């Protein structure tokens, strides 16, 4: 039986800062364990460490540095940069590991640690299990002798390298002249590089969410609060709005009317365009179980197959690599374009959309509404203790809900891989039925959670 991971979730280790597992002590141990595991060969070993703008990054970063240096690895610090930039720099600098300190779209109180291998891809579940096993073992095993300790340095031109990498994905000969673009950087990792890329390509840039103070990342802005972007697009009369999340691996758009454009519509546009240009590989694209049925139907008309995976961009990437696809994404805004990047990159995806906008000439409201989504409702229920999904009551309620949909829609109930919540999603032709099913299931999950909590307290 495969050993379950204890600390790693669907996107690295994540939690509330300065509480288990997101403490300096655990970050130190993680650096030691990962460093020991990746000391392969006689060369001088190197790890790249980036971060977003959270206050707790100042605690986690030096702890990781100490761990890696103690394992005998040289550390290269690059400061606040998008997660995909760390993946790119890991490959570019021939590093053995890349580390991103970020909790992505979560509030500032949280933080996380994501690890990339020398190929720039996120580590496999099995490798994460190996790291956990080393963390649980003797902390002194495998550490470097005094003369073999690593060194730490800073790469001062890291932002410039990523900016040039981003611009290289935009078609040569095209410019963004005449376009007014609002870009919301969520006070996060892309607050400098994203506006710079758009400006250098010729756009009139209105940058918002670019004043990080350690506390305001994702607060009332970014891809999780796209309504803020939509209001700014309308206020400035912009042609398009781009909303990134805290580590800039997600993208949500606003058209010129201030209407939200989610990841499914972005994926549809890129897939259709690349297929027409002969660039789409594998005959299809990869998405997760969360993507709307309307996307699947639209792609089917285009002769493009939609392959679904479990939720998490890492699983989308695994499917893409296994079966030779070069386009994948999530409704939440992760867009993976493997011709250019090894992980989701919100800015790279935005540039693909902008290239179509420039060449097509139609307004974003026409270009980015490729299909009519089926009514879809998604809600989250927070819980404490064991997952309520094991309850007989929840299983019975789920069976009853699926019978109500009667093959005309989809129901998905899952436990989040990054926080203690249950996600309930339903979609179908009947909007009222879908909403009622989700409300009933959330209420039932809440009841089971309360009963379990009361039972534990009584015991």
C-alpha positions as CSV (number, residue, x, y, z in Angstrom):
1,X,0.0,0.0,0.0
2,X,1.3,3.4,-1.0
3,X,2.3,5.5,2.0
4,X,0.1,8.6,2.2
5,X,1.7,12.0,2.2
6,X,1.4,13.8,5.6
7,X,2.5,17.4,4.8
8,X,2.4,17.7,1.1
9,X,-1.0,18.4,-0.6
10,X,-1.9,19.0,-4.2
11,X,0.4,22.1,-4.4
12,X,3.3,21.6,-2.0
13,X,3.1,22.2,1.7
14,X,0.7,24.9,2.9
15,X,-0.8,26.2,6.1
16,X,-1.1,29.1,8.4
17,X,2.2,30.9,8.9
18,X,4.1,30.1,12.1
19,X,1.9,27.1,12.9
20,X,2.4,23.5,12.0
21,X,3.4,22.7,9.3
22,X,4.3,26.2,8.1
23,X,7.0,26.9,10.8
24,X,10.6,27.9,10.5
25,X,11.6,24.6,12.1
26,X,9.8,22.5,9.5
27,X,11.1,24.7,6.7
28,X,14.7,24.1,8.0
29,X,14.1,20.4,8.1
30,X,12.5,20.4,4.6
31,X,15.6,22.2,3.3
32,X,17.9,19.6,4.9
33,X,15.9,16.6,3.7
34,X,15.3,17.9,0.1
35,X,19.0,18.9,-0.1
36,X,20.2,15.5,1.0
37,X,17.9,13.7,-1.4
38,X,19.0,15.8,-4.4
39,X,22.7,15.6,-3.7
40,X,23.3,13.5,-6.8
41,X,26.7,13.4,-8.5
42,X,30.0,15.2,-7.8
43,X,29.1,18.6,-9.2
44,X,28.4,21.7,-7.1
45,X,24.7,21.5,-6.2
46,X,22.4,24.5,-6.5
47,X,18.9,25.4,-5.4
48,X,16.9,28.5,-6.6
49,X,14.6,30.1,-4.0
50,X,11.9,32.6,-4.8
51,X,8.9,33.9,-2.9
52,X,5.8,36.1,-3.1
53,X,5.2,39.2,-0.9
54,X,3.8,37.7,2.3
55,X,5.3,38.9,5.6
56,X,6.0,35.3,6.6
57,X,8.4,34.9,3.7
58,X,11.0,36.6,5.8
59,X,10.7,33.8,8.3
60,X,10.5,30.8,5.9
61,X,13.2,31.9,3.4
62,X,16.2,32.0,5.8
63,X,15.1,28.7,7.4
64,X,15.1,27.0,4.0
65,X,18.5,28.6,3.2
66,X,19.9,27.2,6.4
67,X,18.6,23.8,5.6
68,X,19.9,23.7,2.1
69,X,23.3,25.2,3.0
70,X,23.6,22.6,5.8
71,X,23.0,19.8,3.3
72,X,25.8,21.1,1.1
73,X,23.8,23.0,-1.5
74,X,24.5,26.5,-2.8
75,X,21.4,28.7,-2.6
76,X,20.5,31.4,-5.2
77,X,17.9,33.9,-3.9
78,X,15.8,35.7,-6.5
79,X,13.3,37.5,-4.3
80,X,9.6,38.1,-5.3
81,X,8.9,36.4,-8.6
82,X,6.1,34.4,-10.1
83,X,6.1,30.7,-9.5
84,X,6.6,29.9,-13.2
85,X,9.7,32.1,-13.1
86,X,11.2,29.9,-10.5
87,X,10.5,26.8,-12.6
88,X,12.1,28.6,-15.6
89,X,15.2,29.7,-13.6
90,X,15.7,26.3,-12.2
91,X,16.2,24.9,-15.7
92,X,18.0,27.9,-17.0
93,X,20.6,27.9,-14.2
94,X,21.0,24.1,-14.3
95,X,19.9,23.9,-10.7
96,X,19.1,20.7,-8.9
97,X,16.0,22.1,-7.2
98,X,13.7,25.1,-7.3
99,X,11.7,26.4,-4.4
100,X,8.8,28.8,-4.4
101,X,7.6,30.2,-1.1
102,X,3.9,31.1,-1.6
103,X,0.4,30.2,-0.7
104,X,-0.8,31.3,-4.2
105,X,-4.4,32.7,-3.9
106,X,-4.7,32.3,-0.1
107,X,-4.7,35.3,2.2
108,X,-1.5,36.7,3.7
109,X,-1.9,34.6,7.0
110,X,-1.1,31.5,5.0
111,X,2.1,30.5,3.3
112,X,3.4,27.5,1.4
113,X,6.4,25.8,-0.1
114,X,6.4,24.4,-3.7
115,X,9.3,22.3,-5.0
116,X,10.5,21.9,-8.6
117,X,13.0,19.3,-9.9
118,X,15.9,20.1,-12.2
119,X,13.6,19.7,-15.2
120,X,11.4,22.6,-13.9
121,X,8.4,20.3,-13.2
122,X,6.8,20.0,-9.8
123,X,8.0,16.9,-7.8
124,X,6.1,13.7,-8.1
125,X,4.0,12.3,-5.2
126,X,6.6,9.6,-4.7
127,X,9.5,12.1,-4.4
128,X,7.5,14.1,-1.9
129,X,7.0,10.9,0.1
130,X,10.8,10.4,0.1
131,X,11.4,13.9,1.4
132,X,8.8,13.4,4.2
133,X,10.5,10.1,5.2
134,X,13.8,11.9,5.5
135,X,12.3,14.7,7.5
136,X,10.9,12.2,10.0
137,X,14.3,10.4,10.3
138,X,17.6,11.4,12.0
139,X,18.2,15.1,11.2
140,X,22.0,14.6,11.3
141,X,22.1,11.9,8.6
142,X,23.6,13.1,5.3
143,X,24.4,16.6,6.4
144,X,27.5,18.2,5.0
145,X,30.9,18.4,6.7
146,X,32.1,21.9,7.7
147,X,34.2,22.2,4.6
148,X,31.3,21.1,2.3
149,X,28.7,23.6,3.5
150,X,26.9,25.5,0.8
151,X,26.9,29.2,0.1
152,X,24.0,31.7,-0.4
153,X,24.0,34.5,-3.0
154,X,21.5,36.7,-4.8
155,X,20.7,36.8,-8.5
156,X,20.2,40.5,-9.3
157,X,18.9,40.2,-12.9
158,X,16.3,37.4,-12.2
159,X,13.3,39.7,-13.0
160,X,14.9,40.7,-16.3
161,X,15.4,37.1,-17.3
162,X,11.8,36.3,-16.7
163,X,10.6,39.4,-18.6
164,X,12.6,38.4,-21.6
165,X,11.3,34.8,-21.4
166,X,7.7,36.1,-21.3
167,X,8.1,38.4,-24.3
168,X,9.6,35.6,-26.3
169,X,6.2,33.8,-26.2
170,X,4.5,36.7,-28.0
171,X,4.6,36.4,-31.8
172,X,7.4,38.3,-33.4
173,X,6.1,41.3,-35.5
174,X,3.1,41.9,-33.2
175,X,2.8,44.7,-30.7
176,X,0.3,45.9,-28.2
177,X,0.2,49.5,-29.5
178,X,-3.2,51.1,-29.1
179,X,-4.4,48.7,-26.4
180,X,-5.2,49.9,-22.9
181,X,-4.8,47.0,-20.5
182,X,-5.5,46.9,-16.8
183,X,-3.4,44.4,-14.9
184,X,-4.2,43.4,-11.4
185,X,-1.1,41.8,-9.7
186,X,-2.9,41.0,-6.4
187,X,-0.1,42.8,-4.5
188,X,1.8,39.6,-5.2
189,X,4.9,38.1,-6.9
190,X,4.3,39.7,-10.3
191,X,3.8,43.2,-9.2
192,X,6.9,44.4,-11.1
193,X,7.3,42.0,-13.9
194,X,3.8,41.8,-15.3
195,X,3.3,45.5,-16.0
196,X,6.8,45.7,-17.4
197,X,6.2,43.0,-20.0
198,X,3.0,44.6,-21.2
199,X,4.6,48.1,-21.3
200,X,7.6,46.8,-23.2
201,X,5.3,45.2,-25.8
202,X,3.7,48.6,-26.4
203,X,0.5,48.6,-24.3
204,X,-0.9,51.5,-22.3
205,X,-0.7,49.8,-18.9
206,X,-2.9,50.6,-15.8
207,X,-1.3,48.6,-13.0
208,X,-3.3,47.9,-9.9
209,X,-2.5,45.6,-6.9
210,X,1.2,46.6,-7.2
211,X,1.8,48.0,-3.7
212,X,2.6,45.0,-1.5
213,X,3.0,45.6,2.2
214,X,3.3,42.0,3.5
215,X,-0.4,41.9,4.5
216,X,-2.4,42.8,1.4
217,X,-1.7,40.0,-1.0
218,X,-4.9,38.8,-2.7
219,X,-6.9,41.1,-0.4
220,X,-9.9,42.4,-2.3
221,X,-8.1,42.0,-5.6
222,X,-6.5,39.5,-7.9
223,X,-7.9,36.4,-9.7
224,X,-10.0,35.4,-6.7
225,X,-11.8,38.8,-6.6
226,X,-12.1,39.6,-10.3
227,X,-14.9,42.0,-9.7
228,X,-12.4,44.6,-8.6
229,X,-10.6,44.2,-12.0
230,X,-13.9,44.5,-13.8
231,X,-14.7,47.8,-12.1
232,X,-11.3,49.2,-13.0
233,X,-11.6,48.1,-16.6
234,X,-14.9,50.0,-16.9
235,X,-13.6,53.0,-15.1
236,X,-10.6,53.4,-17.3
237,X,-12.3,52.3,-20.6
238,X,-9.7,49.6,-21.1
239,X,-9.8,47.0,-23.9
240,X,-8.9,44.1,-21.5
241,X,-8.2,43.4,-17.9
242,X,-5.8,40.7,-16.5
243,X,-6.1,39.4,-13.0
244,X,-3.3,37.3,-11.6
245,X,-3.1,35.6,-8.2
246,X,-0.5,35.9,-5.5
247,X,2.1,33.9,-7.3
248,X,0.9,34.7,-10.8
249,X,0.3,31.1,-12.0
250,X,-3.4,31.9,-12.5
251,X,-5.2,34.2,-14.9
252,X,-8.8,35.5,-14.9
253,X,-9.8,38.1,-17.5
254,X,-12.3,41.0,-17.8
255,X,-13.5,42.0,-21.3
256,X,-14.0,45.7,-22.1
257,X,-17.5,45.6,-20.7
258,X,-16.3,44.5,-17.3
259,X,-17.5,40.9,-17.7
260,X,-15.5,38.1,-16.1
261,X,-13.8,35.6,-18.4
262,X,-12.8,32.4,-16.5
263,X,-10.2,29.8,-17.3
264,X,-12.6,27.6,-19.3
265,X,-13.1,30.4,-21.9
266,X,-9.4,31.1,-22.0
267,X,-8.6,27.5,-22.6
268,X,-11.2,27.3,-25.3
269,X,-9.7,30.3,-27.2
270,X,-6.1,29.0,-27.0
271,X,-7.1,25.4,-27.9
272,X,-9.2,26.6,-30.9
273,X,-6.5,29.1,-32.1
274,X,-3.6,26.6,-31.7
275,X,-5.6,23.9,-33.5
276,X,-6.3,26.2,-36.5
277,X,-2.6,27.1,-36.6
278,X,-1.5,23.5,-36.5
279,X,0.2,24.0,-33.1
280,X,-2.1,21.9,-30.9
281,X,-0.5,18.5,-30.1
282,X,-2.2,15.3,-29.1
283,X,-5.5,16.2,-30.7
284,X,-6.9,17.5,-27.5
285,X,-6.4,19.5,-24.3
286,X,-6.3,18.6,-20.7
287,X,-8.6,20.1,-18.0
288,X,-9.9,18.9,-14.6
289,X,-13.2,17.6,-13.4
290,X,-14.1,21.2,-12.5
291,X,-14.3,22.5,-16.1
292,X,-17.7,23.2,-17.4
293,X,-19.6,20.7,-19.6
294,X,-20.1,23.6,-22.0
295,X,-16.3,23.7,-22.7
296,X,-16.3,19.9,-23.4
297,X,-19.2,20.3,-25.9
298,X,-17.6,23.3,-27.6
299,X,-14.3,21.6,-28.1
300,X,-16.0,18.5,-29.4
301,X,-17.6,20.6,-32.2
302,X,-14.1,21.8,-33.0
303,X,-12.8,18.2,-33.2
304,X,-10.8,18.7,-30.1
305,X,-11.0,16.1,-27.3
306,X,-11.2,17.2,-23.6
307,X,-9.3,14.9,-21.2
308,X,-10.1,15.4,-17.5
309,X,-8.0,14.9,-14.5
310,X,-8.4,15.3,-10.7
311,X,-8.2,18.9,-9.5
312,X,-4.7,20.4,-9.3
313,X,-2.5,21.8,-12.0
314,X,0.2,19.1,-11.2
315,X,-2.2,16.4,-12.4
316,X,-3.0,18.3,-15.5
317,X,0.7,18.5,-16.3
318,X,1.2,14.8,-15.5
319,X,-1.5,13.9,-18.1
320,X,0.0,16.3,-20.6
321,X,3.4,14.9,-20.3
322,X,2.2,11.3,-20.3
323,X,0.1,11.6,-23.5
324,X,1.8,14.3,-25.5
325,X,-0.5,17.3,-25.1
326,X,0.8,20.9,-25.1
327,X,-2.3,22.8,-23.8
328,X,-4.0,22.3,-20.5
329,X,-5.7,24.3,-17.8
330,X,-8.2,24.7,-15.0
331,X,-11.3,26.7,-14.7
332,X,-9.7,28.6,-11.8
333,X,-7.2,30.1,-14.3
334,X,-4.2,27.8,-14.3
335,X,-3.1,27.7,-18.0
336,X,-0.2,25.3,-18.8
337,X,1.3,25.8,-22.3
338,X,4.1,23.3,-22.4
339,X,5.7,24.8,-25.5
340,X,6.7,27.7,-23.2
341,X,6.6,26.6,-19.6
342,X,6.5,23.6,-17.3
343,X,3.8,24.9,-14.9
344,X,0.9,27.3,-15.0
345,X,1.8,30.8,-16.0
346,X,-0.9,33.5,-16.0
347,X,1.2,36.1,-17.9
348,X,2.2,33.7,-20.7
349,X,-1.5,32.7,-21.1
350,X,-2.5,36.4,-21.2
351,X,0.0,37.0,-24.0
352,X,-1.6,34.3,-26.1
353,X,-5.0,35.9,-25.6
354,X,-3.6,39.3,-26.5
355,X,-2.0,38.0,-29.6
356,X,-5.4,36.8,-30.9
357,X,-7.0,40.1,-29.8
358,X,-4.4,42.0,-31.9
359,X,-4.7,39.8,-35.0
360,X,-8.5,39.4,-34.9
361,X,-9.4,43.0,-34.2
362,X,-12.8,42.2,-32.6
363,X,-13.4,43.4,-29.0
364,X,-12.7,41.0,-26.2
365,X,-16.4,40.6,-25.4
366,X,-16.9,39.0,-28.8
367,X,-13.6,37.1,-28.9
368,X,-13.7,35.6,-25.4
369,X,-17.3,34.2,-25.3
370,X,-16.8,31.0,-27.3
371,X,-19.5,28.9,-25.6
372,X,-22.4,29.3,-23.2
373,X,-21.5,27.6,-19.9
374,X,-24.0,25.3,-18.4
375,X,-25.3,26.5,-15.0
376,X,-22.7,25.6,-12.5
377,X,-22.7,26.1,-8.7
378,X,-19.7,25.7,-6.5
379,X,-19.7,26.1,-2.7
380,X,-17.2,25.2,0.0
381,X,-17.9,23.9,3.5
382,X,-15.2,24.2,6.2
383,X,-14.7,21.3,8.6
384,X,-12.5,20.3,11.5
385,X,-11.3,16.8,12.3
386,X,-11.9,13.8,10.1
387,X,-13.4,14.4,6.6
388,X,-17.2,14.2,6.7
389,X,-17.1,12.5,3.2
390,X,-16.8,9.1,4.9
391,X,-20.2,9.5,6.5
392,X,-23.0,7.2,5.3
393,X,-25.4,10.1,5.4
394,X,-23.2,12.1,2.9
395,X,-22.8,9.1,0.6
396,X,-26.6,8.5,0.6
397,X,-27.3,12.2,-0.1
398,X,-24.8,12.2,-2.9
399,X,-26.4,9.1,-4.5
400,X,-29.8,10.8,-4.3
401,X,-28.5,14.0,-5.8
402,X,-26.9,12.2,-8.8
403,X,-30.3,10.5,-9.4
404,X,-32.0,13.9,-9.5
405,X,-29.5,15.0,-12.2
406,X,-30.4,11.8,-14.2
407,X,-27.5,12.1,-16.6
408,X,-28.3,15.7,-17.6
409,X,-25.4,17.1,-15.5
410,X,-22.5,16.5,-13.2
411,X,-22.0,16.4,-9.5
412,X,-18.6,16.6,-7.8
413,X,-17.8,16.5,-4.1
414,X,-14.2,16.5,-3.0
415,X,-11.9,17.5,-0.2
416,X,-9.6,20.4,-1.0
417,X,-5.9,19.5,-1.2
418,X,-4.8,22.9,0.2
419,X,-7.2,23.7,3.1
420,X,-9.8,21.9,5.3
421,X,-12.9,22.4,3.2
422,X,-15.2,20.3,1.2
423,X,-16.0,21.5,-2.3
424,X,-19.4,20.8,-3.7
425,X,-20.0,21.4,-7.4
426,X,-23.0,20.6,-9.6
427,X,-23.9,21.6,-13.1
428,X,-26.7,20.9,-15.4
429,X,-29.4,22.2,-17.8
430,X,-31.8,23.2,-14.9
431,X,-30.2,26.1,-13.0
432,X,-32.7,25.9,-10.1
433,X,-32.2,22.1,-9.6
434,X,-28.4,22.5,-9.6
435,X,-28.6,25.3,-7.0
436,X,-30.9,23.3,-4.8
437,X,-28.7,20.2,-4.9
438,X,-25.6,22.1,-3.9
439,X,-27.5,23.9,-1.0
440,X,-28.9,20.6,0.3
441,X,-25.6,18.8,0.2
442,X,-23.7,21.7,1.8
443,X,-26.3,21.8,4.6
444,X,-26.0,18.0,5.1
445,X,-22.2,18.2,5.2
446,X,-22.5,21.0,7.8
447,X,-24.8,18.9,9.9
448,X,-22.5,15.9,9.9
449,X,-19.5,18.1,10.8
450,X,-21.3,19.7,13.7
451,X,-22.5,16.3,15.0
452,X,-18.9,15.0,14.8
453,X,-17.6,18.0,16.7
454,X,-20.2,17.7,19.4
455,X,-19.5,14.0,19.7
456,X,-15.8,14.6,20.1
457,X,-16.4,17.3,22.7
458,X,-18.8,15.0,24.7
459,X,-16.2,12.2,24.7
